[in-house]
Each structure stands twice: as C-alpha cells, then as structure tokens.
Amino acid sequence: MGTETETRAPSGESTLLTDLTDFFRTRPRLKKLAIAGPPYGVLIGFFLLPLVAMLVISFQEGQINGPWTLANYTNFLGSQTYLTVVWRTLVITVQVTVLVTVVGYTLAYSIVRFSRRATLLLLLVILPFWTSYIIRMYAWINILQSGGVLDSTLQLFSLPSVGLLYTQPAVMIGFTYVWLPLAVLPFYASLTNMDADLIEAAKDLGAGPIKTFFTVTLPMTKNGVITGVILVFIPTFGSFITPRLLGGTNNIMIGMVIENQFKSAFNWPFGAAIGIVISVVVVLLLVAGARGGGNLFGSSGGERT
Amino acid sequence: MSTDTAKPRSTGPVAAVERLVQNHGSSLARVAMVAVFAFLWVPIAVLVFMSFAEGGVLSFPPKELTLRWYFVFLENDTAIDAIITTLQVSLPTTLITVVLSTLIAYAVDRYVFPGRGALQLLATLPIVVPLVVTGVALVLFFGLIRPLIVLNGYPAVVIAHVVRTIPFATLVIIPTFLTFDRQLEEASKDLGADELQTFRQVTLPNVFPGIIAGGLLAFTLSFNEFVFTYFVKDSATTTLPVYIWNQIRYNVTPEVNVISVVFLLVAVTLVLVAVSLTRVDLLARR
C-alpha cells in the first residue's frame, strides 16, 4: 500500500489525501455519502427540521414546551380581525401579482422582440434586485412621503401634491418595484425559448397580432408566466417589510402580525400557527402551479448538454 | 392612412388596436421599455442624489451639493461596526455556502443515488417558502434545541444566512457542471491521474468561474440579508441592513443615504463581476 501510493502520487501530494482517495475508490457508496451528505445534513437540519419544529410548537400554549392545545388555530381562524387581515393580504397580493405580471411580461416581450441588446437590458432589469430590500424601500419613502421627491416634482409643474406614503398605492408600488426584476426572468426565458416561426405561421394563416398573441404566444409561454406568478405571489403574501415601511397602520398584512408576535407580543406558538397557515396557502398555490405546468425547479434540473 | 391592400379595411376598436400594433409595434415597445427602466432606476438615482444633498432628507431638488454626510458616516462608529459585523457574517457564510453548493452540483451531476431528486428539491425549496416563515421557524428551532446546544446570536445568524444563500449559489453552480465536457476528465484518468488529482487539476479550473460567480451572488445576498438576521440575531449582532432598518424606524439621518450608496456600489460591482464570469443567459435557459 505505502510503496504503491508513493509511485502513484506526485511529489508534494500529501499521502493522507491519496489514502483517502484510495479508500473511497473502493467504496463508491460511501463516497456518494461523503459528497452529498454535508449539504443534505445542513438543509435537513437547518431548513426542514425548523419547519417541523414550527408545526410542533404551533400546537403548544403560550411558550415553547407549553401544554398541548389547538387554541392558537381556533383563536386565529375564529377572529374577525385576523381573518380581515388575511383577506386584505390576499387582495393586495393578487393585485400586486397581476400588476407585476402585466408590466413584467410587457417588458420581457419588448426586450425579446424589439431590442438588439437583450443581455444588457436584462442585466439592467436584474441589477436592482441585488441591492438591499430595505434600501429599496427607503428610496420609495423618500419619493412618496408628503413633501418628498414626488410632491416636489409635482410642485415644479404647479400640480397639487399627493402624499402617497402610508396608503395602499404606496404598498403596491413598493411590491411592484421589488418583484418586477424577479418576474421578468422566467417571462424572458419562456419567450426566448419559444419558436418564433409559430408566430409567422399564425400570421400566414391570417391571424392578426392580437389573435396571434392570445392563441400562440401566451399559451406557448404559459409555464414561464406561472413560474413568475409564483415567484411574486409567495414572497408578497408573507412580506412584512413593505407594508410596515410604506403602508403604515392602515394596511396591515399577515406577515406583520407574525413579526409582531415574535418582536413585541412574544407569543411564539401563536406566531408559529400563523406561519403554518401561510405555509399551507403557499403549498396549495405551488401544487396548483405545478399542475398548471409551472417550472420552478427546472432550472436546477435539466440534463447534461 | 391609405389602403394599400385590395381587401377592405375592417373597422371597430379591435381592428384599430391591431393596426396600431402592426404599424408602431417597435415604438410602443420602446416607450414601454423606457418607462419601466425609469421606474427601476429613478429611485436609485434619487438615493445617490440625496446623499450629496446639503439638507439631507426631504429637500428635492437639493439646493446645494456636499460631501459632508460621507465624512459624518466615516466618523460614525456604530455604522462602521455594523459594516464589520456584516462582513464577519458574510465572509464565512459565502465560504460555507460555496463548498456545500459545489458538493450539491457535483453530486447531482455525477452520481445517481437515492435522494438525488430530493437533494435538488431541498436546495431550491428555501426560495419558495416565505422568508418570514423560515426566519421564524429558525428562531423556534434554536429555542427548541437550547437544552442540547445553545445557538444564538452570531452562529445562528451565519447558519440562517447559509440556508438563505444555498439555493442561489446552487442555481448558478449546477449549470457550469452540466455544461462541462466530461471527456476531459476521462482523458486525465487515462493519463494516470486519480479522481482527486483530476478534480483539482481538470474539473475545478473548468468550473471555477461558475463557483466564483455563485460565491459572489451568495456574498451579495448575505451582505443585504435582513429578514432572517432580524429574527435570529441577538443585540450584539447588528448587521448593516438591521442598522438601516432601525434608523428608518426611529430616527432618519442623512447618513442613511450615504450608507445606501455604499451598499449599492458594493452590490452592483459584485453582481457585474459575477455576471461577467457566467453568462447571464444561462440563467434563462431551461
């Protein structure tokens, strides 16, 4: 063994490593475990288990390891106040999702069909996404607050000021700003992967631009649209930063209620129960999206080229 | 509008729209693009502008431009401490995430094993669970295991950041492995190298740009991360986003504009480097 490794290993190579390689070469299953094990362990230990822990704690009363109870759920689902918050959250989320989808799709379509510098433009769309969420919200506070950039600009043209901050439109603008770059990616991907000859074919067969769009382009890019919708819907539904900073007290969303339970009310199990409710909504949506043909996990899959 | 076709023109609103699209499609698209790009970049421009404004917040357009707030920022120990804390979290996070994501990519690309699909799913799943849910779940989990092991403050924040960044790094690194020509490895092995040597001298140099790009994105994300940090941190671990959050909630000073600009520069630079290392269109290829 010793002499063999010395002849195979070039000088400077540690024999320990070589021994390790030999050890694993003869034990392929152990090698797979050594490679896939660490990431598996981290993801199960610090992502899956915490979600399970949340489920368990949501059935406890008042604190971790408190007595078992269903009260967290009955209190939440039986309260008119909380159900109103859930409903408002759902309405805002749907509005934001529609808005982002329409604007994002228009943008992606324009880039794919009408520009020669698609990669550069795509980069310009994605870059803001990589800046801090808090800072992007702060920029909009500057713009929307009464006497802020928007109002000053309106004043220059002697128009009345609007003072949008702490209104629902402010929340909508904030969400749209944050998620637009994210949604454009799957739209762009599905539009570039689509066979452009189909559009020509539709036109040759006598369909006008509108008919072509609704009978060819949109159905062909359905999966990209669904993926984009999911990517916007889920984080919006759970968000607490945007409604807190831009919406104030009149536009409370469900994420803010969770934050409140953990940061000031200190009723962790109740917060956990609300977290579970959110997760259930999200899972249902994902299942619906998957059945509709969305492709959230496709980008990490794919076969070797 | 002259009719240049033999067919009589159809009338009605639909036909009018169709004609509009037919004749002015590219200009409509251009208008749409300009409008959306303005929407995306004007707020960022406003921030940069405000950081030089004499009056700090609330005066637009600024009457005088100044560098004063930049100097105030440099003398602010709390802000500088927050930056140091952020780096203390982001650098280890990046290292751990890059190693784990590379292992995931290598395993998924090379081997067929039970749970291969589950590993891919697990690596992507943190993206689709709302941040507030995962953040809260981590707090509860760390609370639950407290009798066994105490994880709070700094280690908890790093662990949370690793969970947050793995999906993005994995999404960037996996394609570089998939597009790598494995015959090069065969050649290396035929020439007598063992698997480890092959990995270090053939595979790694080839997939290295993708790994660096994944690392840069992980770093950017960790540097900007707020939600997880906000929930799992203790009072000693105040990263820059948390510091800004506190500033916005309680007492806005013009320095926040400066910090925002510093932030923007760091993020944009890193992402540009990452993009130049990988091809951005790979992200859009399914």
Boltz contact constraints between the chains, C-beta under 6 A:
constraints:
  - contact:
      token1: [A, 21]
      token2: [B, 194]
      max_distance: 6.0
  - contact:
      token1: [A, 21]
      token2: [B, 195]
      max_distance: 6.0
  - contact:
      token1: [A, 21]
      token2: [B, 196]
      max_distance: 6.0
  - contact:
      token1: [A, 32]
      token2: [B, 111]
      max_distance: 6.0
  - contact:
      token1: [A, 32]
      token2: [B, 113]
      max_distance: 6.0
  - contact:
      token1: [A, 35]
      token2: [B, 103]
      max_distance: 6.0
  - contact:
      token1: [A, 35]
      token2: [B, 106]
      max_distance: 6.0
  - contact:
      token1: [A, 35]
      token2: [B, 107]
      max_distance: 6.0
  - contact:
      token1: [A, 36]
      token2: [B, 107]
      max_distance: 6.0
  - contact:
      token1: [A, 38]
      token2: [B, 103]
      max_distance: 6.0
  - contact:
      token1: [A, 39]
      token2: [B, 100]
      max_distance: 6.0
  - contact:
      token1: [A, 39]
      token2: [B, 103]
      max_distance: 6.0
  - contact:
      token1: [A, 39]
      token2: [B, 104]
      max_distance: 6.0
  - contact:
      token1: [A, 42]
      token2: [B, 100]
      max_distance: 6.0
  - contact:
      token1: [A, 43]
      token2: [B, 122]
      max_distance: 6.0
  - contact:
      token1: [A, 46]
      token2: [B, 159]
      max_distance: 6.0
  - contact:
      token1: [A, 46]
      token2: [B, 163]
      max_distance: 6.0
  - contact:
      token1: [A, 47]
      token2: [B, 126]
      max_distance: 6.0
  - contact:
      token1: [A, 47]
      token2: [B, 163]
      max_distance: 6.0
  - contact:
      token1: [A, 50]
      token2: [B, 137]
      max_distance: 6.0
  - contact:
      token1: [A, 50]
      token2: [B, 138]
      max_distance: 6.0
  - contact:
      token1: [A, 50]
      token2: [B, 141]
      max_distance: 6.0
  - contact:
      token1: [A, 51]
      token2: [B, 137]
      max_distance: 6.0
  - contact:
      token1: [A, 53]
      token2: [B, 140]
      max_distance: 6.0
  - contact:
      token1: [A, 53]
      token2: [B, 141]
      max_distance: 6.0
  - contact:
      token1: [A, 53]
      token2: [B, 144]
      max_distance: 6.0
  - contact:
      token1: [A, 54]
      token2: [B, 137]
      max_distance: 6.0
  - contact:
      token1: [A, 54]
      token2: [B, 140]
      max_distance: 6.0
  - contact:
      token1: [A, 57]
      token2: [B, 140]
      max_distance: 6.0
  - contact:
      token1: [A, 64]
      token2: [B, 143]
      max_distance: 6.0
  - contact:
      token1: [A, 64]
      token2: [B, 144]
      max_distance: 6.0
  - contact:
      token1: [A, 106]
      token2: [B, 32]
      max_distance: 6.0
  - contact:
      token1: [A, 107]
      token2: [B, 36]
      max_distance: 6.0
  - contact:
      token1: [A, 110]
      token2: [B, 29]
      max_distance: 6.0
  - contact:
      token1: [A, 110]
      token2: [B, 32]
      max_distance: 6.0
  - contact:
      token1: [A, 110]
      token2: [B, 33]
      max_distance: 6.0
  - contact:
      token1: [A, 114]
      token2: [B, 26]
      max_distance: 6.0
  - contact:
      token1: [A, 114]
      token2: [B, 29]
      max_distance: 6.0
  - contact:
      token1: [A, 119]
      token2: [B, 280]
      max_distance: 6.0
  - contact:
      token1: [A, 127]
      token2: [B, 268]
      max_distance: 6.0
  - contact:
      token1: [A, 128]
      token2: [B, 40]
      max_distance: 6.0
  - contact:
      token1: [A, 130]
      token2: [B, 220]
      max_distance: 6.0
  - contact:
      token1: [A, 130]
      token2: [B, 267]
      max_distance: 6.0
  - contact:
      token1: [A, 130]
      token2: [B, 271]
      max_distance: 6.0
  - contact:
      token1: [A, 131]
      token2: [B, 264]
      max_distance: 6.0
  - contact:
      token1: [A, 131]
      token2: [B, 267]
      max_distance: 6.0
  - contact:
      token1: [A, 132]
      token2: [B, 224]
      max_distance: 6.0
  - contact:
      token1: [A, 132]
      token2: [B, 241]
      max_distance: 6.0
  - contact:
      token1: [A, 132]
      token2: [B, 263]
      max_distance: 6.0
  - contact:
      token1: [A, 133]
      token2: [B, 226]
      max_distance: 6.0
  - contact:
      token1: [A, 134]
      token2: [B, 226]
      max_distance: 6.0
  - contact:
      token1: [A, 134]
      token2: [B, 241]
      max_distance: 6.0
  - contact:
      token1: [A, 134]
      token2: [B, 244]
      max_distance: 6.0
  - contact:
      token1: [A, 134]
      token2: [B, 245]
      max_distance: 6.0
  - contact:
      token1: [A, 135]
      token2: [B, 260]
      max_distance: 6.0
  - contact:
      token1: [A, 135]
      token2: [B, 263]
      max_distance: 6.0
  - contact:
      token1: [A, 138]
      token2: [B, 248]
      max_distance: 6.0
  - contact:
      token1: [A, 139]
      token2: [B, 43]
      max_distance: 6.0
  - contact:
      token1: [A, 139]
      token2: [B, 46]
      max_distance: 6.0
  - contact:
      token1: [A, 139]
      token2: [B, 47]
      max_distance: 6.0
  - contact:
      token1: [A, 142]
      token2: [B, 46]
      max_distance: 6.0
  - contact:
      token1: [A, 149]
      token2: [B, 46]
      max_distance: 6.0
  - contact:
      token1: [A, 149]
      token2: [B, 60]
      max_distance: 6.0
  - contact:
      token1: [A, 152]
      token2: [B, 60]
      max_distance: 6.0
  - contact:
      token1: [A, 188]
      token2: [B, 284]
      max_distance: 6.0
  - contact:
      token1: [A, 189]
      token2: [B, 284]
      max_distance: 6.0
  - contact:
      token1: [A, 208]
      token2: [B, 18]
      max_distance: 6.0
  - contact:
      token1: [A, 209]
      token2: [B, 18]
      max_distance: 6.0
  - contact:
      token1: [A, 209]
      token2: [B, 21]
      max_distance: 6.0
  - contact:
      token1: [A, 210]
      token2: [B, 18]
      max_distance: 6.0
  - contact:
      token1: [A, 234]
      token2: [B, 128]
      max_distance: 6.0
  - contact:
      token1: [A, 234]
      token2: [B, 130]
      max_distance: 6.0
  - contact:
      token1: [A, 235]
      token2: [B, 130]
      max_distance: 6.0
  - contact:
      token1: [A, 238]
      token2: [B, 130]
      max_distance: 6.0
  - contact:
      token1: [A, 238]
      token2: [B, 132]
      max_distance: 6.0
  - contact:
      token1: [A, 238]
      token2: [B, 133]
      max_distance: 6.0
  - contact:
      token1: [A, 240]
      token2: [B, 132]
      max_distance: 6.0
  - contact:
      token1: [A, 255]
      token2: [B, 132]
      max_distance: 6.0
  - contact:
      token1: [A, 258]
      token2: [B, 132]
      max_distance: 6.0
  - contact:
      token1: [A, 271]
      token2: [B, 136]
      max_distance: 6.0
  - contact:
      token1: [A, 272]
      token2: [B, 140]
      max_distance: 6.0
  - contact:
      token1: [A, 275]
      token2: [B, 133]
      max_distance: 6.0
  - contact:
      token1: [A, 275]
      token2: [B, 136]
      max_distance: 6.0
  - contact:
      token1: [A, 278]
      token2: [B, 130]
      max_distance: 6.0
  - contact:
      token1: [A, 278]
      token2: [B, 133]
      max_distance: 6.0
  - contact:
      token1: [A, 279]
      token2: [B, 133]
      max_distance: 6.0
  - contact:
      token1: [A, 297]
      token2: [B, 124]
      max_distance: 6.0
  - contact:
      token1: [A, 298]
      token2: [B, 286]
      max_distance: 6.0
  - contact:
      token1: [A, 300]
      token2: [B, 120]
      max_distance: 6.0
  - contact:
      token1: [A, 300]
      token2: [B, 124]
      max_distance: 6.0
  - contact:
      token1: [A, 300]
      token2: [B, 171]
      max_distance: 6.0
  - contact:
      token1: [A, 300]
      token2: [B, 174]
      max_distance: 6.0
  - contact:
      token1: [A, 304]
      token2: [B, 178]
      max_distance: 6.0
  - contact:
      token1: [A, 305]
      token2: [B, 179]
      max_distance: 6.0
